[in-house]
């Protein structure tokens, strides 16, 4: 009550609940609690999506405390002290994280959210730590799922190589890399290297291993899986326009539209590829 700018009316008191439910239909917290049966522990609610339902308080994990109980430092520090007799930690302000390509912050209430599990499908754990640790808590940033993935991997690989050679002079970057476990270099092909041709060979990891061996470096399948699985997910679910495949039939119509010189070049390339695979 002390943080309320005006006194509660009797109607507001009757309608107030310190919790919010996630809707069973749309999975958002845009719900209104209509009633609570204390004896049965049952909560009846309705959602802005049109769904009406019931959740049992003791059987569900789709219930959370209201933001002004858990999210506001001014309120939660009093709850911690006066109710739980717990000394609150120091306050550190932090900004929101956004998704590149949208003007929205990540928010569970709007459904615009990317979990660590989702991120791990495209990023290695060390790179995720590096991306988060290099920004101050008071600085907002956006996580890219587009071409930024290539740039983020390239940047991290460059820093990691420099760290291993003792070339990192800036303390902030060095500490960030140490936090991201850059001192432990996992042996695997680069993300950019795999992304350049993985879809072209039908996401075949055995062919990828053979292709990489021709660069003079041998990788085990386990080392390849670490990156190839993430490249496949990045292309298939985040950047489908990068998926390139070889036609199974000759495109005669297109070939006939080429100039004589272009046809000669195509035939030369064909012969080169035949000799390479024979």
C-alpha positions, 0 to 999 in steps of 0.5 A: 500500500505504501507504494500506491499513489492513491488509496485502494478502493474496495473493488480494487482490493477484491480484484487484487491477486499477487500472482499472474497466470500464463494462459494455457492457450497462447502461453502469454501472461495477458490474463485476468484472474476472475476468482480463487477457490481457496478450499480447492486451490483453483483459480479461474481466469480469462485471457485477452486471446479469448480463452477461459480456463482454470488452473490448480494452484498446487499442480501448475508451474505456469504461475508467477508473482507479479512484477511489482513484487519480484521486479521492483527493487524498491518493493522487493527489498522491503519484502525481503527485510520485513517479511523474510528478515533477509539483507538485500544484495547491492543493486545493479541496474541493467538494460534490456536485450533485444533481437536484431531485426525487431524493435522489441525487447525480449519479453515473456509477457509479449511472447517475444523471447529467446531462451538460452536453450534456443541460443545454444542451437546456433551459438556455442556456450563460450560464445554466448558467455563472451557476447553477454560479458563484453557488455556492461549491465547498463548497456543494452544490446541486440542478439543477431540471428542473421549474418551477425552470427557469422560476424560474432563467431569470426570475432570470437575466433580472432580474439581467442587466437590472440588470447592464446598467443598472449596478444590481448592487451586490453584488460576488459577483453582479456577478462571477458575471454577468461570468463568465456573460457577462451583459455580452453580452446576446443578444436573444431572447424570454424563456423564460417568455414562450415557455413560456406558449403554445408548446405551445398553437400546436403548437410552431409557430415561425412562429406563435410569431414572429407571436404575439411580434410582437403584443407590439410586439417583432420577433424573427428566427427565429434569435433565436426558435430560441435559446429555442423549441428549449429550451422544446420540449425542456423541455415534451416531455421534462421536463414533459410535463404542460405540453403543451396542445393544441387539440381538433380537434373540438368537444366538444359533450358538454362544451359542453352541460353548461355553464350558459347564462351559460357558453355565452354567454361561450364564444360571445363568446370564439369570436367574438372569436377569429374577428375577431382572426384575420380 
